[in-house]
Amino acid sequence: MLEQVVAAFVGRADVGHLGLLLWAASASGLAWLVLRELTAANRRFDDFVRELNRFNARHEGDPS
């Protein structure tokens, strides 16, 4: 499949377009990976803030 796509691009002398396609695909993949990691970091931070809020509510008015 990939060989056919590359052969079609090279046969038409669209090597520049092939490079652009590969760049766009890799940039999109990288953006998806970064967005996934950012979502996970946001979820972990939200869990931390919830736990901190729970801790503060539990120890509110504690004289020690």
ABEGO torsion letter per residue (X at the ends): XAAAAAAAAAAAGAAAAAAAAAAAAAAAAAAAAAAAAAAAAAAAAAAAAAAAAAAAAAABGBAX
